[in-house]
Amino acid sequence: MKKVTVQYRFENVINPRDNEPGVLFGDKVLVTEEGFGLYQAIKTDNPNVVIVDLDENVTDHLAENPTFLIDLIVSDPGGGSFVQA
């Protein structure tokens, strides 16, 4: 578990105004700006920044399964693999 800056890619553009803090859980990131959401995180060269690529994957794992975050915390909060940007 780690606090990171979340960047969003939409229509192949990352707008810094959309950046927000998030909490990284393995290869997922929890965000809270417009309600809670848990998205696939993409690793960047900066270990304190991840990308949520809305062009490729808009799945909000909390919306689909509200207990997913609890399962993630209990199973392996520091593990997981990343997709490299």
N, C-alpha and C positions, 0 to 999 in steps of 0.2 A: 504494500500500500504506500503510495507516494503522491504528494501534491504536484501537479503539472499544469502547464498552460495548454489549453486545447485550441487548436486551429481547425477551422472547418473549410473543407474544399467543396465548392458548389459551382457547377458549370465550369470546372477546371480552374477556378480562381479561389485563392485564399485571401480574404479581406481581413486585415488586422483588427478592424473595428468589431468583428464578430468573435474575437478571441475571448476565452473565459477560463477561469480556474476549474480544475477538475481533480478527481482522485483516481489514480491509476491502480487497477486491480489486475495484475497479470497482463493480459492482452485486451482488457476492457477498460473504459474510462467512464466514471460517474460524473455527470454534469447536473447543475441545478438552476441555471439561468432562467429557463422558461418551464419550470417544473423539473422533476427528477427524470433523468434518462441515463441509460447505460448502453454505450456504443462500442463497436470494434475500434481499437486504437491502432494507429500506424506509427511505428517508431520513426524518429527523425535523427539527424546527426547530433542534435542537442538533446541530452537525456532528460531535460526538464520540459520538453515540448513534444506533444503528440498531435497527429492529424486524425480527424474524423472525416472520412471521404464520403460525402453525401451523394456523389456521383455513382459510386460503386456499391454502397451498403448503407441503407437508411434504417436498418433494423434497430429498434429500441428494445433491448432485451428485457427491460423492466416492464414495458407495456405488454409484451408477450407473456411474461412470466414474472409477476411481482416478487416471488420468493427467490428469483435468480441471484440477486445481490447477496442474500443471506447464504445461499449455497456456495457462492463464490468466495465469500469471506472465510467460511468454515473450511472449505476444501484446500485452498492454496493461494492466500492473498498476495504472496510475493512472486509466484511462479508464472508460468504461461509463456507463450511465444509471441513474437511480433511479426507483422508484415513490414518489411522495410520500404520506406518511401522512395 
